[in-house]
Amino acid sequence: MTLSNGDRTVTTAGTNAYKYVLGKAGVSAGVHVWYVRREMKDQSVLVVNNNQVKTDRRFRVTALSSNAWLLFAVAAPGAKSDTSYSDSSCYGIAGSSALWAKGSASALPAASHTSVDGYLWSQGDVVELTLNCEARTLRIKSRLVDHTIPDLPAGQTWVPMVNIVSANTSIQIMP
């Protein structure tokens, strides 16, 4: 993976393999929001942003070589592994309609999503992640998803995380 644009863009290359990106600044209090917009191009891009109390995080996926694995989540700052989705601190949703909690996958409840060809993320989608540290919830919302993950561990420091498997995918963290 390559970082560019002042460390705001990550791009995968080569062959398909699990890769991850973790945010740098951890949060443990307040409400934090991340947005992701997917656009189809030659490559994909990850974008994240942070403010006090209410944090706007915009993720723009400018390219995705296929509708394969793409996970939007939060995790502990120490979840540093290409298989970070299986870290016990990982909570999020993969485009394959999998709900990840405590490092394990389960089916995302049908009432909280609609999928296109079995995948949740499509060209031009905006994905919004809202982490409420006090309520201990993570809400993930997009055109096809609206799901809240309850009962996140208390007292945890969180960073945004994206896990990617497809080569030639880029995600940009937008200010």
C-alpha positions in Angstrom: 0.0 0.0 0.0 1.1 3.5 -0.7 0.2 6.7 1.2 0.0 10.0 -0.7 -1.7 13.4 -0.5 -0.3 14.2 2.9 -1.1 10.7 4.2 -4.8 11.3 3.3 -4.9 8.7 0.5 -4.0 5.1 0.6 -3.8 3.0 -2.5 -3.4 -0.7 -2.8 -1.6 -2.3 -5.8 -0.4 -5.6 -7.0 -2.4 -8.7 -6.2 -5.5 -9.2 -4.1 -4.5 -9.5 -0.4 -6.0 -8.3 2.8 -4.7 -4.8 3.8 -5.8 -2.4 6.5 -5.6 1.3 7.4 -6.1 2.6 10.9 -6.7 6.2 11.9 -3.9 7.9 13.8 -5.9 9.8 16.5 -7.8 7.7 18.9 -11.1 8.9 20.5 -12.7 7.7 23.7 -15.3 10.4 24.4 -17.9 12.3 22.5 -19.7 11.6 19.2 -17.6 11.1 16.0 -18.9 10.8 12.5 -17.1 9.5 9.4 -18.4 9.8 5.8 -17.2 7.6 2.9 -18.0 8.2 -0.8 -17.3 5.6 -3.3 -16.5 6.5 -6.9 -15.5 4.1 -9.6 -12.2 4.9 -11.3 -8.9 3.1 -11.9 -8.0 3.0 -8.2 -9.8 3.5 -4.8 -9.1 6.0 -2.1 -9.7 6.3 1.8 -10.5 9.6 3.4 -10.9 10.4 7.2 -11.5 13.7 9.1 -11.8 14.7 12.8 -13.1 17.5 15.0 -13.9 17.9 18.7 -17.1 16.3 20.1 -18.8 15.9 16.7 -16.2 14.6 14.2 -16.8 14.6 10.5 -14.9 11.8 8.8 -15.3 11.6 5.1 -14.1 8.5 3.3 -14.1 8.7 -0.5 -13.5 5.4 -2.3 -12.5 6.7 -5.7 -11.9 3.2 -7.1 -12.7 -0.3 -6.3 -11.4 -2.9 -8.7 -14.3 -5.3 -7.8 -17.1 -5.4 -5.3 -15.0 -7.8 -3.2 -14.0 -7.2 0.5 -14.2 -3.7 1.8 -14.8 -3.2 5.6 -15.6 0.0 7.3 -15.2 -0.2 11.1 -13.7 1.1 14.3 -11.0 -0.8 16.3 -8.5 -0.3 19.0 -5.3 1.6 17.9 -3.3 -1.7 18.4 -5.3 -3.7 15.8 -2.4 -3.7 13.4 -2.7 -6.6 11.1 -3.8 -7.4 7.6 -6.4 -9.5 9.3 -7.4 -6.7 11.7 -11.1 -7.5 11.0 -10.6 -10.5 13.3 -9.1 -8.4 16.1 -11.4 -8.6 19.2 -11.7 -4.8 19.1 -13.1 -4.6 15.6 -16.7 -3.5 15.1 -18.0 -2.8 11.6 -19.7 -3.9 8.4 -18.2 -5.4 5.3 -19.6 -4.9 1.8 -20.3 -8.7 1.7 -23.2 -8.0 4.2 -21.2 -9.3 7.1 -21.4 -7.7 10.5 -18.1 -7.8 12.4 -18.1 -7.6 16.2 -15.5 -8.7 18.6 -13.4 -10.1 15.7 -16.1 -12.5 14.5 -18.5 -12.2 11.5 -22.2 -12.8 11.4 -24.9 -12.1 8.9 -26.1 -8.5 8.9 -29.8 -8.4 9.8 -31.9 -8.3 6.7 -34.0 -5.5 8.0 -31.0 -3.2 8.2 -29.8 -3.4 4.6 -30.5 -4.0 0.9 -27.7 -5.4 -1.3 -26.9 -5.1 -4.9 -25.5 -8.4 -6.3 -24.8 -9.4 -2.7 -22.6 -6.3 -2.0 -23.4 -3.2 0.0 -21.1 -0.6 -1.5 -21.8 0.8 -5.0 -20.3 3.6 -7.1 -21.0 7.0 -5.7 -22.3 5.8 -2.3 -21.6 7.8 0.8 -21.0 5.7 3.9 -21.4 7.4 7.3 -20.0 5.9 10.5 -21.2 7.5 13.8 -19.4 6.5 16.9 -21.1 7.5 20.1 -18.6 6.8 22.9 -21.0 7.5 25.7 -23.8 5.4 24.3 -21.2 2.8 23.2 -22.7 2.5 19.7 -21.5 2.5 16.2 -24.1 3.4 13.5 -23.2 2.7 9.9 -25.5 4.3 7.3 -25.4 4.5 3.5 -27.9 4.2 0.6 -28.2 0.5 1.3 -27.4 0.2 5.0 -28.7 1.6 8.2 -27.5 -0.4 11.2 -26.4 0.4 14.7 -24.0 -1.9 16.5 -24.7 -1.7 20.3 -22.7 -2.5 23.4 -19.3 -1.5 22.3 -16.8 -2.0 25.2 -16.8 0.8 27.8 -13.6 2.9 28.2 -12.1 1.9 24.9 -10.1 4.2 22.7 -11.2 3.9 19.1 -9.7 4.7 15.6 -11.5 4.4 12.3 -10.4 1.3 10.3 -10.8 0.2 6.7 -9.9 -3.3 5.6 -9.4 -3.9 1.8 -8.7 -7.0 -0.2 -8.9 -5.9 -3.8 -5.8 -4.7 -5.7 -5.9 -1.2 -7.3 -8.2 0.2 -4.6 -7.8 3.7 -3.1 -9.5 5.4 -0.2 -9.0 9.1 0.6 -9.4 10.8 4.0 -11.1 14.1 3.3 -10.8 17.2 5.4 
